[in-house]
Amino acid sequence: MSAIINRPVIIGTRDSALALWQTNWVLGRLKELFPEQAFEVKAIKTKGDKILDVALAKIGDKGLFTKELEMAMLEGEIDMAVHSLKDMPTTLPEGLVIGAICEREDCRDIFISPTGTKIEELPQGAKVATSSLRRKSQLWKWRSDLELVDIRGNLQTRMRKLEEQKLDGLILAAAGVIRLGWADKITQYIPTDVILPAVGQGSITIEMREGDEEIAQVVKPLNHEESSLTIRAERALMRTLEGGCQVPIGALGSLQGQGDNRRLVLNGLVASLDGQKICQGQEEGNADEPEQIGLRLAERLLQLGAREILNEVRQESKQ
Ligand SMILES: NCc1[nH]cc(CCC(=O)O)c1CC(=O)O
C-alpha cells in the first residue's frame, strides 16, 4: 500500500517507558503496512503521570491517563492516541472512537518476589504491594493474612520501591512487564481463576476522531478480531456496572468454537471497596453480540449481590 495521507500522521502517546514502547510497536506495524506514509510521534504528559504520590483509587478520576491526549486529538494536534486499553474509561468523549483494539498480550497478573517466593509460600503477614482494589480484594480472599501496601508510579518506580521498601513482592500486569523486557523477573503468573484481570488488560488500543476516514483506514488493519470481540464484552459489562462510580471490577472474555457458531464466554466479578465481598459470575452467547453478553452478565451480577456492593460504594463516595 502506498502513502494515503498527504502529510505526516501524528501519533500521540504518554511519555512513560511502557507507553513509548507500545507506541513504537504500533508505529512499527504501521510503517510495515504503509511504507510510503510519514508518521510522527508526539509525547504528552497526562495528569496520571504527574500525580505520583496518591493511590489511583483515591484520586478517583476517570481518564487520568487519557484526557490530555483526547484534548490534543479533538484540537487536531495529534491524529490518534495509543493507550493501554485498561486505562481507558468505558465512555469516550463526544467525537472520539476506538479505531482498533490490538492483539492482546498475556492478560494475567503476575507476582514478582525478590527472593523468588511464590504467593502461596509467603510467610504470614508478608508485605505485598499493589494499589489496585481489584487485585487486593482477590488476594485477600486467597491469603487474608498478607499485608497489602499501596504502591504508585510507573513500572520502573514500582520495581525500585520493591527493593527500597523491603517488600516481599509486587503484583503487576504481565503485559507491561513483558513489554519492558523484564519477563525473567516474574516469579509467578497468577491464574485468571485466582485473580481475574482488569477489563482490557494486556491490550493496546488506538483512539481516533470519529468520522476521520483517512485515519480509520490507517488504523483498522491493527484491529485484532478475537481481542476486540472479547474486550468489547468486558467493556460493556464494566460500562453497565460502574454507572458513574469506580468499583473494583475484573472481567475476562474468551472465544470458543469456530465460524458462525463461535461462542463468547465472559467471566466477571465485582468486589467491595474493603475487599470483603466478591460477587462473581459467567455468561455466554454468540460471539457476534459481545455487548449483549456484557450487559447480561452485568444484570446477573447485580442480582447476585453486586447491587449491594455498588450502593455501598455510592454511599462512601458521597461522604
Ligand atoms: N494501571 C497502569 C497500567 N496500565 C497498563 C499496564 C500494563 C499493561 C496492560 O495491562 O495492558 C499498567 C501497569 C500494571 O497494571 O501493572
The ligand as an SDF file (V2000), in Angstrom:
LIG
                    3D

 16 16  0  0  0  0  0  0  0  0999 V2000
   -2.6270    0.9200   35.5430 N   0  0  0  0  0  0  0  0  0  0  0  0
   -1.3470    1.0360   34.9620 C   0  0  0  0  0  0  0  0  0  0  0  0
   -1.1350    0.1160   33.8190 C   0  0  0  0  0  0  0  0  0  0  0  0
   -1.7940    0.2720   32.6590 N   0  0  0  0  0  0  0  0  0  0  0  0
   -1.4150   -0.7430   31.8020 C   0  0  0  0  0  0  0  0  0  0  0  0
   -0.4910   -1.5310   32.4660 C   0  0  0  0  0  0  0  0  0  0  0  0
    0.1810   -2.7090   31.9180 C   0  0  0  0  0  0  0  0  0  0  0  0
   -0.1900   -3.1080   30.5130 C   0  0  0  0  0  0  0  0  0  0  0  0
   -1.5750   -3.6680   30.3800 C   0  0  0  0  0  0  0  0  0  0  0  0
   -2.1120   -4.2670   31.3190 O   0  0  0  0  0  0  0  0  0  0  0  0
   -2.1450   -3.5150   29.3020 O   0  0  0  0  0  0  0  0  0  0  0  0
   -0.2960   -0.9890   33.7330 C   0  0  0  0  0  0  0  0  0  0  0  0
    0.6320   -1.4640   34.7820 C   0  0  0  0  0  0  0  0  0  0  0  0
    0.0880   -2.5680   35.6440 C   0  0  0  0  0  0  0  0  0  0  0  0
   -1.1000   -2.6230   35.9590 O   0  0  0  0  0  0  0  0  0  0  0  0
    0.8900   -3.4100   36.0640 O   0  0  0  0  0  0  0  0  0  0  0  0
  1  2  1  0
  2  3  1  0
  3  4  1  0
  3 12  2  0
  4  5  1  0
  5  6  2  0
  6  7  1  0
  6 12  1  0
  7  8  1  0
  8  9  1  0
  9 10  2  0
  9 11  1  0
 12 13  1  0
 13 14  1  0
 14 15  2  0
 14 16  1  0
M  END
$$$$
